[in-house]
Amino acid sequence: QVQLVESGGGLVQAGGSLRLSCAASGRTFSTYAMGWFRQAPGKEREFVAAINWSGTSTYYADSVKGRFTISRDNAKNTVYLQMNSLEPEDTAVYYCATGDSQVALRGGVLRSWGQGTQVTVSS
């Protein structure tokens, strides 16, 4: 298990962009698949995107496909989420998490997660 710290959230207008970062501690970071999740008030946690341990494969929820891009830099122990064409429906607290695989992350099986960063999109 590693410690994760998200950053980069903020307030943007609809149609704008944000890039979230997730910094990880621990020498075994590169062995984990990574994912991004979000949770809005009164809503259940929602899967957003996942990337495999090597960064060669990605998967996205239908709601963000074509707008969001997940990437990782194992040398920097960091995973990113580039969010473009943001909509008010994207407003939520965004969390990054580790998992054994992309399949595990899609199924909600998380090993570690961070404290989250708030993203607010105004109309």
C-alpha angles and dihedrals in degrees: 000000000000134000117248130197121190124204141163102071123134148126119305137163122250110280093030131117139236134180117213122202130200118197117199132199123210137069094252097062094115092059094065133082109230133214144180123225133178136203128193123197110283092008132105121250111279128207113236111170143337138199130194125243095267097042093240098113132047137181130194138194112249091244093064103028111129093016105060129052125195120202139161139208108202092186088062096037089235137129123195138202115201109198119194133174090023119200131199087251088066091067108122145104107281121214131188120212143181124234141171092248143347088262091055092050092049088053093052097254104142129176100189136000139183134237094264136237125241120242117189122183117192125206 
